[in-house]
Amino acid sequence: MRSAIAQRLHALRSEIDDELVACGRARGEVTIVGVTKKQPADVLVAAVAAGLRDIGENYVQEAKEKFATVGASTIGLEGARAHFIGHVQTNKAKLVAGLFDLVQTVDRVEAAAALGKAASGAGKVLGVLLQVNISPAERFGCPPGEADRLAGAVRETAGLRLEGMMAIGPITRDPQEIVRAFDLATKTFGRVGGSVLSIGMSSDWREAVRAGSTMVRIGTALFGERRV
Ligand SMILES: *Cc1c(COP(=O)(O)O)cnc(C)c1O
């Protein structure tokens, strides 16, 4: 019998595939990252058991404890990729570089430098995305106009491999505002380059897929309300 998480994952995958087909794209073009922040370790285990190959966490200490509980190595849980989607603090760069495979939230040169140094020191090449700010309410993220310059700096940073771009949509009920913000993300992605455009969460993944998302980050729609 399928677990509740497996059922939701299956349903979400087919809804995303339907949306992809509806906008002339191919099924399977969007990677689902299951966001397990503020969910207990057993949710992580259930997510991987349900077939999720990508897991996202926001808080370094929480992730460290849960990954240890689940018996994860730096490679991730049973080969699942671990994505860091929280704000990068330079004093936590070493931990982040050790625990995660893809850091989606590089929004300034200092964060890139600290992560590059930590990854090089650990003898690994860390995948990263630029976080670009597309919403006035969002605290973090590089301004779209500075994304080219930051992308250039990241490409010159030893220990890092720039794979693309991430952005968080505006919190609003106005679908037009979401569409405009994702349009800005897609245009900026065209200048940043790479193969990954990480936009779309539980409430706005449809707009994101229509705008060209290749990766959605889904928490509540898969795992329910977050616990603390
Ligand atoms: C929490 C979070 C998500 C998931 O949000 P849901 O609305 O629960 O899908 C995605 N991306 C980031 C950066 C987050 O912090």
The ligand as an SDF file (V2000), in Angstrom:
LIG
                    3D

 15 15  0  0  0  0  0  0  0  0999 V2000
    9.7170   26.5250    2.9050 C   0  0  0  0  0  0  0  0  0  0  0  0
   10.2610   26.7320    1.5330 C   0  0  0  0  0  0  0  0  0  0  0  0
    9.7090   26.0700    0.4220 C   0  0  0  0  0  0  0  0  0  0  0  0
    8.4770   25.1760    0.4900 C   0  0  0  0  0  0  0  0  0  0  0  0
    7.3470   25.9330    0.7830 O   0  0  0  0  0  0  0  0  0  0  0  0
    5.8580   25.3060    0.6620 P   0  0  0  0  0  0  0  0  0  0  0  0
    5.0170   26.5060    0.4870 O   0  0  0  0  0  0  0  0  0  0  0  0
    5.6130   24.5820    1.9310 O   0  0  0  0  0  0  0  0  0  0  0  0
    5.8430   24.4170   -0.5240 O   0  0  0  0  0  0  0  0  0  0  0  0
   10.3170   26.2790   -0.8060 C   0  0  0  0  0  0  0  0  0  0  0  0
   11.3940   27.0850   -0.9590 N   0  0  0  0  0  0  0  0  0  0  0  0
   11.9290   27.7340    0.0890 C   0  0  0  0  0  0  0  0  0  0  0  0
   13.1100   28.6080   -0.1280 C   0  0  0  0  0  0  0  0  0  0  0  0
   11.3790   27.5950    1.3630 C   0  0  0  0  0  0  0  0  0  0  0  0
   11.9160   28.2700    2.3880 O   0  0  0  0  0  0  0  0  0  0  0  0
  1  2  1  0
  2  3  1  0
  2 14  2  0
  3  4  1  0
  3 10  2  0
  4  5  1  0
  5  6  1  0
  6  7  2  0
  6  8  1  0
  6  9  1  0
 10 11  1  0
 11 12  2  0
 12 13  1  0
 12 14  1  0
 14 15  1  0
M  END
$$$$
